[in-house]
Amino acid sequence: MEKIASFKINHDMLTRGLYISRVDGDVITYDLRMKLPNGEDYLAPAVAHTLEHLLATYLRNSEIGNEVVYVGPMGCRTGFYILLRDTVSPEAAIVEIYTALCVAANYMGDIPGATRAECGNYRDHDLVGARIEARKMLPILRMWTKGQLKYPE
């Protein structure tokens, strides 16, 4: 089988940040890298699950909500893929993803969509951990630019 694009990236060169992973027609896949691959702790499953709920809920209710295709965790537990239509400029994507992390970092209350009727694993959440991990990303993405969206080589 042919190697898929995400396996062609040298993960030893990746740092925490926001990257464009791929472009498929009118869909841009953003790589929100929250942990260093193969060298740091990873997102705990309950933390990643809660961040998924918070990020997806915010982004789907934001100015770009109609352009959000998908928000989900990476299997390696180092971050998230956020798929947006190309009608969202890279600059706007950076702002909205940063704002979503700000919301997650300060979120208080019930986790959106975390009831038995709404979620297939509703007991596996960690809001405190999600807030901590979101806060760690804020100084990294605060001044992120379009020029930084390219994977390091």
FENLIN-V604359 format. One record per pair of residues at least 12 apart in sequence whose C-alpha atoms are under 10 Angstrom apart, sorted by the first residue. I is the first residue (numbers start at 0). GAP is how many residues later the second one is. If there is no record, write none. Layout:
<<I;GAP> <I;GAP>>
//
This chain:
<<4;16> <4;17> <5;15> <5;16> <5;25> <8;12> <8;142> <8;143> <8;144> <9;27> <9;141> <9;142> <9;143> <10;25> <10;26> <10;27> <10;140> <10;141> <10;142> <11;24> <11;25> <11;26> <11;27> <11;140> <11;141> <12;23> <12;24> <12;138> <12;139> <12;140> <13;19> <13;21> <13;22> <13;23> <13;24> <13;137> <13;138> <13;139> <14;18> <14;19> <14;20> <14;21> <14;22> <14;136> <14;137> <15;15> <15;16> <15;17> <15;18> <15;19> <15;20> <15;21> <15;62> <15;63> <15;120> <15;121> <15;124> <15;125> <16;14> <16;15> <16;16> <16;17> <16;18> <16;19> <16;62> <16;120> <16;121> <16;123> <16;124> <16;127> <16;131> <16;132> <16;134> <17;12> <17;13> <17;14> <17;15> <17;16> <17;61> <17;62> <17;63> <17;75> <17;76> <17;79> <17;80> <17;119> <17;122> <17;123> <17;126> <17;127> <17;128> <17;130> <17;131> <17;132> <17;133> <18;12> <18;13> <18;14> <18;62> <18;71> <18;75> <18;127> <18;128> <18;129> <18;130> <18;131> <18;132> <18;133> <19;12> <19;61> <19;62> <19;63> <19;70> <19;126> <19;128> <19;129> <19;130> <19;131> <20;60> <20;61> <20;62> <20;128> <20;129> <20;130> <21;61> <22;60> <22;61> <22;62> <22;63> <23;59> <23;61> <23;62> <24;60> <24;61> <25;58> <25;59> <25;60> <25;61> <26;40> <26;41> <26;42> <26;55> <26;56> <26;57> <26;58> <26;59> <26;60> <26;61> <27;40> <27;41> <27;53> <27;54> <27;55> <27;56> <27;57> <27;58> <27;59> <27;60> <27;61> <27;62> <28;40> <28;41> <28;42> <28;51> <28;52> <28;53> <28;54> <28;55> <28;56> <28;57> <29;41> <29;50> <29;51> <29;52> <29;53> <29;54> <29;60> <29;63> <29;64> <29;67> <29;119> <30;42> <30;43> <30;47> <30;48> <30;49> <30;50> <30;51> <30;52> <30;118> <30;120> <31;41> <31;42> <31;46> <31;47> <31;48> <31;49> <31;50> <31;65> <31;105> <31;109> <32;41> <32;44> <32;45> <32;46> <32;47> <32;48> <32;104> <33;43> <33;44> <33;45> <33;46> <33;99> <33;100> <33;102> <33;103> <33;106> <34;41> <34;42> <34;43> <34;44> <34;98> <34;101> <34;102> <35;42> <35;43> <36;39> <36;40> <36;41> <36;42> <37;38> <37;40> <39;38> <40;36> <40;37> <41;34> <41;35> <41;36> <41;37> <42;30> <42;31> <42;33> <42;34> <42;35> <42;36> <42;86> <42;87> <42;90> <43;33> <43;34> <43;81> <43;82> <43;85> <43;86> <44;28> <44;30> <44;32> <44;79> <44;80> <44;81> <45;75> <45;76> <45;77> <45;78> <45;79> <45;80> <45;81> <45;83> <45;84> <46;30> <46;77> <46;78> <46;79> <46;80> <46;81> <46;82> <46;83> <46;84> <46;85> <46;86> <46;87> <47;24> <47;25> <47;26> <47;29> <47;30> <47;31> <47;32> <47;76> <47;77> <47;78> <47;79> <47;81> <47;82> <47;85> <48;23> <48;24> <48;65> <48;72> <48;73> <48;75> <48;76> <48;77> <48;78> <48;81> <49;54> <49;61> <49;62> <49;63> <49;64> <49;72> <49;74> <49;75> <49;76> <49;77> <49;78> <49;79> <49;80> <49;81> <50;20> <50;21> <50;22> <50;28> <50;29> <50;49> <50;50> <50;53> <50;54> <50;60> <50;74> <50;75> <50;76> <50;78> <50;79> <50;80> <50;82> <50;83> <51;19> <51;20> <51;21> <51;27> <51;28> <51;29> <51;52> <51;78> <52;18> <52;19> <52;51> <52;58> <52;59> <52;60> <52;61> <52;66> <52;72> <53;46> <53;47> <53;49> <53;50> <53;51> <53;53> <53;57> <53;58> <53;59> <53;73> <53;76> <53;77> <54;16> <54;17> <54;25> <54;27> <54;41> <54;42> <54;44> <54;45> <54;46> <54;47> <54;48> <54;49> <54;79> <55;12> <55;13> <55;14> <55;15> <55;16> <55;26> <55;44> <55;56> <56;14> <56;43> <56;54> <56;55> <56;56> <57;38> <57;39> <57;41> <57;42> <57;43> <57;45> <57;46> <57;54> <58;12> <58;23> <58;25> <58;34> <58;37> <58;38> <58;40> <58;41> <58;42> <61;34> <61;37> <61;38> <62;25> <62;29> <62;33> <63;20> <63;21> <63;23> <63;24> <63;28> <63;29> <63;32> <64;19> <64;31> <65;18> <65;19> <66;16> <66;17> <66;18> <66;19> <66;20> <66;21> <67;14> <67;15> <67;16> <67;17> <67;18> <67;20> <68;13> <68;14> <68;15> <68;16> <69;12> <69;13> <69;14> <69;15> <70;12> <70;13> <81;15> <88;57> <89;55> <89;56> <89;57> <89;59> <90;53> <90;54> <90;55> <90;56> <90;58> <91;54> <92;53> <93;47> <93;48> <93;49> <93;50> <93;51> <93;52> <93;55> <94;46> <94;47> <94;48> <94;49> <94;50> <96;44> <97;36> <97;39> <97;40> <97;41> <97;42> <97;43> <97;44> <97;45> <97;46> <98;39> <98;42> <98;43> <99;34> <100;29> <100;30> <100;32> <100;33> <100;34> <100;35> <100;36> <100;37> <100;40> <101;29> <101;32> <101;33> <101;35> <101;36> <101;40> <102;28> <102;31> <102;32> <103;23> <103;24> <103;26> <103;27> <103;28> <103;29> <103;30> <103;31> <104;22> <104;23> <104;24> <104;25> <104;26> <104;27> <104;28> <104;29> <104;30> <104;31> <104;32> <104;33> <105;22> <105;24> <105;25> <105;26> <105;28> <105;29> <106;20> <106;21> <106;23> <106;24> <107;19> <107;20> <107;23> <108;18> <109;17> <110;14> <110;15> <110;16>>
//
